Amino acid sequence: MSKRHHPSNVRIKRDYFAFLKEAKGHSESTVDAVASAIAGYECFTGWADLRTFSPELAAQYKRSVLTRVHPITGEPFSSSTAYTTFGHVKRFIQWLSMQPGYRSRIKFSDAEYLNSASNDARIATAKRETVGPEMSQIMAIIGAMPHATDVDKRNRALIAFTTLTGARDAAIRTFKLKHYDEARRCIFQDAREVKTKLAKSFVTFILPVEKSLYEIFLEWVHFLRTQRDWSDEDPLFPATKSSQEPDMLFGVGRLDRRHWANARPICDIFRRACRKAGLQYFNPHSFRNTLTRYGMSICHSAEEFKAWSQNFGHDHVLTTFL
């Protein structure tokens, strides 16, 4: 066995990751983050047996994390990163303290030594105001975008659609053409096929914002169906196909009949569009803040804003303001 692994650690971690996925229902990405945090603790201990955990070791480990610097920026890791890392390791140690072979070596209360300092915890959990663009800025972004190629058309329609619905980027990348109902002017966020938050299904109606945005999006839908023969099962916002050029270099080609693997390309589209318009970068999620402000300005009653809030998939109005 490699020095970087302890046999009993490998077995017990495998059991813990299975517990997180099967019993707690955590996603693969969450389990990966937990695994990374635990590996960091093991590295600090020199890959010692996890049974050696103690309050003294916990304190030393915390100090090592808090004094660690980012390998690229040279800056200390943020309070938020440390808080999250300590939390992952703490919950693992608590679970370990209830497992056969570990109960006699680790006390459940020992994991409390992995808590962040009160001030650090407050900094890490503080709610920060998220700035979203003004509607006039969104129109400036759209106006500065080219729309000559298929990819250009997709990019412009993508930002228009985000403004019309406030949909999350994870959902946007997984929508199919069939999820949009033109007759009802709504999109069905079907959790069986769409990557929605908390796997929740709901209907989002096109919001009454700038009319030209809806025209851009609708033109895009018709373009896919009539000029590119897209079917119901094809992506609403497809990935870009990479094509090999005659000089053997790979370049950006046309649209591909597949979904993006993750939301990073969507963020890149927003970043480039904001830069072209001479504005700071506004990420896709910030557009939800714009729509919240806009809804507050045009809704005339609590009932109207409640309906506006539900369009984001929120059961409670207060969630919209968080």
N, C-alpha and C positions, 0 to 999 in steps of 0.2 A: 504493500500500500504506500502511496506517495506520502512524503512528509506534509503535504498540503491537505491531507485528509486523515481523519481518525476513523477506524472501522465502525465503532459504535455510534459515532456522530452521524455518519452517512445513513445508517439504518434508522436512527430515531428522527432525523430530519425528513427522511422519506415518508415516515408515518405522519409527521406533522403537516407536511405539504398536502398529503392525501386528506387529512382532517380539514384543512382550510378549504380545499376544493369540494370535497364531497359532503362534509357536515356543515360548513359555514357558507358554501356556495360562492366562494371568492373566484374572481376571474383569473385567467392565466397570468395576466400582467400584474395583478396584485400579488399573487404567489411569487412571481419573479422578483418583485421589489422586496418582499419579506426574505427570500432566499439570499438576496444581495446583502441585506443588513446583517443577517446571521453570519454570512461568510466573512463580513468585515470584523465581526466580533471574534470569530475563530482565528482569523489572521492575527489579530491583536494578541491572542493567547498563545500563538505559535502552534495552532491547530491541536490544542490540548483537549483531553476528554471533557465534554460538557459538564460532567459531574463535578468538575473542579470549581464551578461558579461559586462566588462568595460575595458578600457586600464589599469587601476590600477590592476585589477584582473588578466589580462593577464601577466603583469610584475611579479606579485607574483607567478603565476603558472609557468612561465619560470624558475624563481629562484629555485622553489621546484624541478623541473625536473633536472636541472643542478647540484643540490647538492645531488640528490638521488643516492644510491649505489645499486649495484646488490646484491640480497639476498643471492646468493651462493658464488660469488667471492669476494664480499665486495669492488669491484672496482666501480668508477663512471661510469655512462652510457656514451657511446661514443658520440662524436659530431655528428656522422652520425645518431645514434639512436634518439638523441634529435631533429636534423634537420627534420627527417622524421615524428616524433611525432608532432612537432609544425606545420608542413605542413598539416597533416591530420586535426588537430583541426582548423587551420586557414581557410581552404577551407569550412569546415562545418559552421563556424561562418559567412563567407561571404554569403553562401547559406541562412543561417538563416535570415540575414539582409534583404533579399528580400521576406520573407514569411509573410503573414498576421498575425498580432498579435505580430510580432517581429520587423517589419520595424520601428515602432515608438520608440523602445527601444535600438536597436543596429544599429550603423552606419557601412556601408560597410568598411570604412577606419579604423574602430577600430580594425579590424582583422590584420592590419599591425603590431600591437604591439606584434604579435606572431612570427614575423620574428626572425631568429637566428642572433646573432652578426656577423658582416662581416667576422671576422677571423674564427669563428666556421663554417660558411656557406662554406668558401673556403676549410677548412679541410674536411668537410663532403662530398663535391662534387668533391674533387680532384681525378683524375684518378690514380690508383695505378697499377704498372706493375705486371701482373699475370704470375708467373713462371710456365712453363710446363716442363715435363721431356724431356730429350734428347731421340732420337730414340734408342740409345744403352741402355738406362735405361729401356725403355719399353720392349725391348727384354729380359733384365735381369729379369724384373717382370714376363713376360710370362714364361720364363725358370724356374723360381722358383715355379711356381704354379703346384699343383698336378692335375692329370686328370684321376683318377681311377673311381670315382663315377659319376653319372649323374649330380649331383650338381657341382662337380669339373669341368666337361666338360663345363657346362654352364658358370661358372665363367671365365674360360680361354677364351672361345669364346666371352664372353661379352667384355673383355678388348681388344681382337683382333679386334672385330667389331668396337669399339669406335675409335681405331687407324686407321682403314680402311676408316671410314666415317666422323668422327668428329661430329657424331650425339649427340644431347643434351640428358641428362639422362631422361628427361620427355618424349621425343619421344621414346627412347630405350625401356622404360618399357611398351609402348603401341603398339609397332610393332607386327603385326601378320605375320605368315609365308608367307601369300599371298603377303605381301608388298615387299618381296624380289624377284627380277626377275633374276634368275641365268643365263639365256641366254644373257641378256644385262649387267649383272654384276652391277646391280643398285638396289636401294631401293626407293620405292615411299612413300614419307612422305605426306600421304593423311590426310589433316586436319580434314576430316569428321570422321576419326577413330584414328588418331595419334595426340598426344598432342604436336603440334608444336608451336613455338613462333609466337605470333600474328595470330594464326590460319591460317598460310600460307601453301599452298601445293606446293611441288617441288620435283624434282628427284635428288637423291644423287648417284653418281657413285662411285664404289669402287676405292679408290685412289691408285696410283702406289707406294706403300710403300713396306715393306718387304714381299716377296712372301709367306713365311711360315705363316704369319698372315692370309692371305686369305685361305690357306689350312686348318688352324685350324677352321676358321669360316665355310667354306664349309663342312668340316667333321661334324660339329655340325648340320648344316641344314639337311644333309643326315641322320644323326643319328636320329633326331626327326622324320623324315618322314618314314624311313624304319624300325627302331628298336623300335620306340615308337608309331608308327601309328598316328603321329600328322597330323592334317588336316590344310587346308589353314586358317581356322578361329582361330586356336590355337596360343598362344603367341610365338613369336620368342625367347623371353627370359622369361620363365615362373617363377612364384614365387616358393618358396620351401614349400612343404607340411609338416606341423607339425603332427607327429604321436604320439599316446599314447603308451608308452612302457609297458611291462608286470608289471613293478614295479609301475605303475600308474603315472609315470613321463612323461612329454611331451619332446620329443626330435626332432631333425631335421630329417625329412624323405626324401622322394623322391620329384621329380618335381610335381607341381600341374598344372592343365590345366586352370590356371587363370593368369591374369596380377598382378604385384605388385600394391598395392594401392597408393604408392608414391615412390619417387626416393631414399629414405633413404637406403634401402637394397643394391642398386647399389653402393652408396658411401661407404657403409661398406665393400663391396667386394673389391673395389679399395684400401681402407685403409688397409685391412688385407694383400692384395697382395703386397703392397708397403712395409709393415712392414716385411713380410717374405723375401723379396729381400734385406732387410737392407737399404731401402731408405726412405726418408721423404714422407709424404702423398701427392700424386698428385691427386686432385679431377678429376672427369670425364671431366669437362669443360676445365681444363687446357690442355687436349690433343688437343683441338682446336688450342691453341697457338703453340704447338709442330708442328702441321700440317701446320700452317701459316708459320713458319720458314722453314719447310721442302719444302713447295711450293715455297718459295722465292729462295731456293737453286737449284731447278730443273727446274723451269719455265724459258724459254729463251726469252719471250716477254710479253708485257703488255696484249696481247690477251690471252695468256696461263694462266697468273695469274688471269685474269678476270674469265675464266672458272673455275679455282680452287676455287675462291671466291664464285662463284654461287653455287658450290657444298655444301656450308654451308647454302644456302638459302639467301645469301646476294645479294641485287640488286646493291650495290655500293661497289667497292673495298675497300674504306676507312673504311667501317664498319668492315671489316675483321681484321683491325689493332687496333680496339677499345677494 
